[in-house]
Amino acid sequence: MTIKYLKKATKTSSTDDFKTRKIVQGLLSDLEKSREKGCIELTKKFDKYYDEIIVSKEKIENIKKKLDQKTKDDIKFSHDRVRKFADAQLKNYGQDFEIELSKGLFAGQKLIPVNTAGCYIPGGRYAHIASAVMSVTTAKVAGVKNIIACSPPKENIGAHPAIIYTADLCGADVILNLGGVPAIAAMTYGMFNNSPADILVGPGNQYVAEAKRILYGKVGIDLFAGPTEIAVIADQSADPEIVAFDLVGQAEHGYNSPAWLFTTSKKLADEVIELMPKLIADLPEIPRISSEAAWRDYGEVILCDNKEELVLISDDYAPEHLEVQTTNNEWFHANLKNYGSLFIGEETTVAYGDKCSGTNHILPTKGAGKYTGGLFVGKFIKTLSFQRMTKESTKEVGAAAARISRYEGMEAHARTGDVRLRKYGYSN
């Protein structure tokens, strides 16, 4: 079969991306400084609007009284079906389903894995064997058919032998001796006779992270990743040596890896602060240099009055890794909301999750735990919705859709409902 274009577009949806990106970046940089004042000035400039920004309760109530009943009925019609479908999605999270939203109107979802995943496996200062396990294994279990793994090569060697072994064991279909930006580009653009990746996953340095950020949209990514982070919530019952060792354990990742202690115990805080330089000084050269800089420049110890304040500060930081070592661990588990992965009790530690205990170590940083979790099988699976209808259901759905479209000023949308209403013998 030969594919033949009877009409070929001269442009794509990405044609104006660079120009738009430049404009938006400038606006965002300005608004970060000017804040509310900048928002108000730009609204005056572009929208010619000079009134209140926050819609008052009084205005909302006034609109409710003035809006005609038919419009409100149509909006409720839309809301009821969207709400019913969302409820069904929540109830059937992670599985296919179909539901009848109203007579003759059926909707559902199918879960389909992406076709190609690109897994970046760091291999600079350290041989990140566990990153190969975390990314490739999860993609394989999700059902991804084509998995490309990239890892930085060493002179005359290529990628670290243990990383190659691990990637192959976990199910990588292709392994490339590539690191940094070239690796991200090769997987995104489909180089070396590979299919372009549908999603890129895996940790990396700031150049890898920035390349993924720039390419996001053309390709999916797991998350926007920054330097690794650890926070420990501890009270007077915690072992200061355990706490200090765990903080140093993550600080060795790099000079800019934050290590935070949130505690209600001044005694514990002082003991940990005293221990940190000693533990760091005892490390081999490479981790020692990284840990010294990380603790000096990014380390924090925050003293709180009670457990509620500990939760407040922790949820504000939304740490990538969060350990809880208190007399009331269950309470913290129930009340903490923002983190990448939680380690409950001194018996477990971040390194266990990083290496082999089972949970994934590709996790959100820089506060991203406020809106996302870490890598899991669902990142590789598309949740795709569908709907089908009977001709009879068009009488209600088609008419409502046409009216809502006209309220919005979208006449062409409205006519897609009109044409079906006419064909099936109904009038709007």
Residue pairs with C-beta under 8 A, 6 or more apart in sequence:
14 218
17 217
27 42
30 38
31 38
31 39
31 42
34 41
36 53
39 53
40 53
43 49
43 53
44 50
52 59
70 403
71 403
71 407
74 400
74 403
74 404
74 407
75 404
77 396
77 400
78 400
78 404
81 101
81 102
81 105
81 107
84 99
84 101
85 99
85 101
85 107
85 385
88 97
88 99
89 97
89 109
89 383
92 109
94 111
94 378
95 111
96 108
96 109
96 110
96 111
97 108
97 109
98 106
98 107
98 108
99 106
99 107
99 108
100 106
101 107
102 393
102 396
102 397
103 392
103 393
104 389
104 390
104 391
104 392
104 393
105 387
105 389
105 390
105 393
105 397
106 387
106 388
106 389
107 385
107 386
107 387
107 388
108 385
108 386
108 387
109 383
109 384
109 385
109 386
110 383
110 384
110 386
111 381
111 382
111 383
111 384
112 381
112 382
112 384
113 142
113 143
113 144
113 145
113 380
113 381
113 382
114 144
114 198
114 199
114 220
114 380
114 381
114 382
115 144
115 145
115 146
115 195
115 198
116 144
116 145
116 146
116 147
116 148
116 194
116 195
116 196
116 197
116 198
117 135
117 139
117 144
117 146
117 147
117 148
117 197
117 198
117 199
117 200
117 201
117 380
118 148
118 149
118 150
118 184
118 187
118 188
118 197
118 199
118 200
118 201
118 219
119 132
119 135
119 136
119 139
119 147
119 148
119 149
119 150
119 167
119 172
119 200
119 201
119 202
120 135
120 150
120 151
120 183
120 184
120 187
120 200
120 201
120 202
120 203
120 204
120 208
121 128
121 131
121 132
121 135
121 149
121 150
121 151
121 159
121 163
121 167
121 202
122 128
122 131
122 151
122 152
122 179
122 202
122 203
122 204
122 205
122 208
123 151
123 152
123 153
123 154
123 159
123 160
123 163
123 179
124 152
124 179
124 205
125 286
125 290
127 160
127 162
127 163
128 163
128 203
129 160
129 162
129 163
129 166
130 354
130 355
130 356
130 361
131 202
131 203
131 361
131 362
132 149
132 151
132 163
132 166
132 167
132 170
132 172
133 166
133 170
133 356
134 202
134 360
134 361
134 362
134 375
135 149
135 201
135 202
135 362
135 375
136 147
136 149
136 166
136 167
136 170
136 171
136 172
137 170
137 171
138 201
138 360
138 375
138 376
138 377
138 379
138 380
139 147
139 171
139 201
139 380
140 147
140 170
140 171
141 377
142 377
142 378
142 379
142 380
142 381
143 380
143 381
144 380
146 173
146 174
146 194
146 195
147 171
147 172
147 173
147 174
148 172
148 173
148 174
148 175
148 176
148 187
148 194
148 197
149 167
149 172
149 174
149 175
149 176
150 175
150 176
150 178
150 179
150 183
150 184
150 186
150 187
151 159
151 160
151 163
151 164
151 167
151 175
151 176
151 177
151 178
151 179
151 183
152 159
152 177
152 178
152 179
152 180
152 183
153 159
153 177
153 178
153 179
154 160
158 164
158 177
159 175
159 177
164 175
167 175
168 175
174 192
174 194
176 183
176 186
176 192
178 186
180 204
180 205
180 207
180 208
180 211
181 207
181 208
181 211
183 208
184 200
184 204
184 208
184 211
184 212
184 215
185 191
185 211
186 192
186 194
187 194
187 196
187 197
187 200
187 219
188 196
188 197
188 200
188 215
188 218
188 219
189 196
190 196
190 197
196 219
197 219
198 219
198 220
199 219
199 220
199 221
199 222
199 379
199 380
200 212
200 215
200 219
200 220
200 221
200 222
201 221
201 222
201 362
201 375
201 379
201 380
202 222
202 362
203 225
203 228
203 362
204 212
204 225
206 226
206 227
209 224
209 225
209 226
212 221
212 224
212 225
213 221
213 224
215 221
216 224
222 362
222 374
222 375
222 379
223 362
223 363
223 364
223 368
223 372
223 374
223 375
224 364
224 365
224 366
224 368
225 362
225 364
225 365
226 365
226 366
227 253
227 254
227 256
227 257
227 258
227 365
228 250
228 253
228 254
228 257
228 320
228 321
228 365
229 250
229 257
229 258
229 259
229 260
229 319
229 320
229 321
229 365
230 246
230 247
230 249
230 250
230 251
230 257
230 258
230 259
230 260
230 319
230 320
230 321
230 322
230 323
230 350
231 259
231 260
231 261
231 262
231 314
231 317
231 319
231 321
231 322
231 323
231 339
232 238
232 243
232 246
232 247
232 260
232 261
232 262
232 263
232 322
232 323
232 324
232 325
233 262
233 263
233 310
233 314
233 322
233 323
233 324
233 325
233 326
233 332
234 243
234 261
234 262
234 263
234 265
234 268
234 323
234 324
234 325
234 326
235 263
235 264
235 265
235 268
235 307
235 325
235 326
235 327
235 328
236 264
236 265
236 267
236 268
237 325
237 326
237 327
238 263
238 265
238 268
238 325
238 326
238 346
239 325
239 346
240 268
240 271
240 272
240 275
241 275
242 325
242 346
243 261
243 268
243 272
243 325
244 271
244 272
244 275
244 276
244 279
245 279
246 323
246 349
246 350
247 259
247 261
247 272
247 276
247 295
247 299
248 259
248 276
248 279
248 280
248 283
248 291
248 295
249 349
249 350
249 351
250 257
250 259
250 321
250 350
251 257
251 259
251 280
251 290
251 291
251 294
251 295
251 299
252 283
252 287
252 290
252 291
252 294
253 290
253 294
254 290
254 294
255 289
255 290
255 293
255 294
255 297
256 293
256 294
256 297
256 298
257 290
257 294
257 298
258 294
258 298
258 299
258 300
258 319
259 294
259 295
259 298
259 299
259 300
260 299
260 300
260 301
260 302
260 317
260 319
261 269
261 272
261 300
261 301
261 302
262 302
262 304
262 310
262 313
262 314
263 269
263 301
263 302
263 303
263 304
263 310
264 303
264 304
264 305
264 306
264 307
264 309
264 310
266 303
269 301
269 303
272 301
273 301
276 295
276 299
277 295
280 288
280 291
280 292
280 295
281 288
283 291
302 313
304 310
304 313
307 326
307 328
307 331
307 332
310 332
311 332
311 335
311 336
314 322
314 336
314 338
314 339
315 336
315 337
315 338
315 370
316 338
317 338
317 367
318 338
318 339
318 340
318 364
318 367
318 368
318 369
318 370
319 339
319 340
319 369
320 339
320 340
320 341
320 363
320 364
320 365
320 369
321 339
321 340
321 341
321 343
321 350
321 353
321 363
322 336
322 339
322 340
322 341
322 342
322 343
323 342
323 343
323 348
323 349
323 350
324 332
324 333
324 336
324 342
324 343
324 344
324 345
325 345
325 346
326 332
329 344
329 345
332 344
333 342
333 344
336 342
338 367
338 369
338 370
339 369
340 363
340 364
340 365
340 369
340 373
340 374
341 353
341 359
341 360
341 361
341 363
341 374
343 349
343 350
343 352
343 353
348 357
353 359
353 360
353 361
354 361
355 361
360 374
360 375
360 376
361 374
362 374
362 375
363 369
363 373
363 374
363 375
364 372
364 373
364 374
389 397
391 424
392 424
394 417
394 420
394 421
394 424
394 426
395 421
395 424
395 426
398 417
398 418
398 420
398 421
398 426
398 428
399 417
399 421
399 426
399 428
401 413
401 414
401 416
401 417
402 413
402 414
402 415
402 417
402 418
402 421
402 428
403 414
403 428
405 411
405 413
405 414
405 417
406 414
417 428
418 428
421 427
421 428
